[in-house]
């Protein structure tokens, strides 16, 4: 979560928690020698270390986020259980693949569209965990042995634009896969947090990329129940 802070906010926090105590000590004439400087510097560093460890405990971080109205100036609180609706371009890729093998009529992906019946929509359970220094996302598609876990998640909020999450993930399938698929592949995504608390965006994969069969699509992630701090004002 800390990566979501912009430079000005980060600088303000550093001033409050580092330079602030120093100014107070000097103001009350509690620093009179180099030994005093070392003593109080050690205490300030210890305090900041303990504070960072405490805030890395999710309940404490969530309380601070709520108490300081973090959803307004920091980043919406997104930890919890979600449901995803994933739409893939695989139907077009598959039509091209089958046409190339002579098992289907010629297909021009630039001019021909697929029908609603052909559209591939997958539901998935999503779990998001939030810490001070990292965010983890796990996506498990329905009725499969597949599981996607994030290797990297970067929150950002450049107002007046909406908050965003950029992420890189790895998906593993425990079951046997088709020749057009792989047991493990990597992907990336970019989602925007809407005003009603949904995550909407796009994703891309390197699945069978060497054969031109890699996929992309759109993803909508909705909270199972509204959580405090998700809404954006």
N, C-alpha and C positions, 0 to 999 in steps of 0.2 A: 504493500500500500504506500510505503514511503516514496516510491518512485513516481507516484502521481503528483507529488508536490512540485510546483514550479520554483524557479530559483529565488524569486522575491520572497515567497512564503518560507522557503527553507532558510533563507538568510535571516528573516525575522525570528524564526524559532531558535536559530543558533545564538542570536543576540540575546534573546530572553533567557535561555538556559545556560549560556556560557558567560557572556559579557555582563549580563544582569547581576548575577551573584558577585562578580568581581567589583562592579561599581558599588554595590551595597557594602561590601567589606571595606573598600577604600573610604566610603562615605562615613562609616562608623569607626574609622581609624583602627581597624582590626588587623591591618597589614602594615607592619613597621620595619620588617627586616626581610632579607632573602629567605630566611628559614620560614617565616610566616607565609611567604609566597608559595614555597614548595608544599607546606602543610595544607594550605587551603586548595591549592591546585590538585593535590592528591584526593582531597575530599570531594571536590567538584567532579573529577573524573570518575570516582567510585559511584557517586550519585547518578551520573548520567549513564554509567554502565548498568546499574541496577534498574534504572528507569527503562532503558531499552529492553532489558530482559523481561521486565514486567509487561511491557507493551507487546512483546512477542507472544504473550499468552492471550489467546483470542478473546476470552471474556473481558479482560482488562482493556484491550484495544477497542472492543466494541463499546464499552462504557464511555471511554474517552471520546470516541467518535460521536456517540449520541450526546454526551454532555457538552461538547464544543460545537455542536451543529455541523459536524464534519461533512454531511451530505451537501452542504452549501458551498463550503470553501475548499474542501479536500477532495473527496471522491465518494460517490454513493456506496453504501454498504451492500455488498453483493453475496456475502456468504449464505449458503443454504442449499436446499434441494430445488431443482428446476426441471422443466420438461422442454425438450428440444423438438423442433420440426425442421428436418433437413431435406433440402431439394438438391438433387445432383444432376449434372449434365450427362450421366452415364447412358441414358436412353439414346442420345445422339451418338455418343462414342460407340455404343454397341451396334447401332444401325450402320455406321461407317465400317465397323469391323466385319459385320456379317456381309455387307455388300462387297467388301474387298475380297472376301473368301468365296464369293459367288453363291452364297447361301441366301441372299436376299436381293431384291431389285436395287439398282443404283440409287444412291442417296446423296443429295447435295446439302450439307449442313448449313451452308450460307443462305440458301433460299427456301429450303423445306423445313417445316416445323413438325414437332411431334404432337400427338393428341393428348388431351387430359388423361386418357386411359393409359397412355404410355409413360406419363410423367412419374418419376421415381421419388416418392416422399417417404422418409424414414423417421419414425419417432425414436426418442432416446431419453434415458434418464441422465440428468446432469447434476454433479455435485461440485460446488465451489467452496474452497477453503481459503480464508483470508488471514494473513499474518502481517506483521509490521514490515518485513523485508521481502515477502513473496506472496504470490497468489497461485493456487493450484486448481486446475479444472480437470474433472474426469467425466467422460462421456461414454455411456454404454448403450449402443443401439438395441432396440427391442428385438427379442427372439433371435439373438445371435450370441456368439462367444467372443465378440469383438469388444475391445476396450481402448479408448483413446485417453492418454494422460499428457498433460502439458510439460514440456521441457523448459519453457520460458513464457512468462506473461508480463506484459508491460502496460500498466494503466496510465492514461494521460487525459488531461482536461484543459484544453486551450480555449477558454471562454472568448467569445460567446458561443463557440461550437459545443456540441454535446460531448460528454465523457466517452472515451473509447478504450477498448482492450485490444492489444495486439498480442498474438500468441503463436508459439510453435509447438507442435505436438507430435507424438508417436502413437500409431495405432497398431495393436497386435491382435491377430485372430488365432484363437486356439484350435479352430476346426480346420479340416482340409479345405483348400481354396481352389477355385476354378483356374484354368490356364491364363485367363485374362486378369487375374488378381494376384496379390502377393500376401504372404502371411504377416509381413511387417512393412509399414511404410510411414513416411513423415509427411507433415502438412503444416500449413500456416493459415491463420485467419485474422480478420479484423472486424470487430463488432462495435456497434454504437449503442449506448444506453438511451432508450427513448424516454419521453416524458412520463409514460405510464409504467416504467420499470422493466421493459422488455429489452433483451439484447438482440440486435438485428445486424446482420452483415453478411460477409462472404468468406469462403474458404477455398484453398487450393491444395492439391496433393501431388506427390511425385510417384504415385502408384503406377507401376508399369510405364514410367515416363520414357524409358529407352525404346519402348514399342509404340509410343504415341497414344497410349491408352490412359494417361493420367487424367484425373477428374477434378472438377471444381463445382461450386454451387453456392446456394444461399442457406443461411441458418437463422432460425428464430428461436430464442430461448426465453421461456416464460417462467416466472416464479410459481411454484405450486401454491404458495400462499404469500400475500404481500408481506414484506419484511420491513422493519423500521429502517429508515435511512435510504431506501432504494429510490423513492420518488425524488424527482428533481424539480426545484422551483425556478 
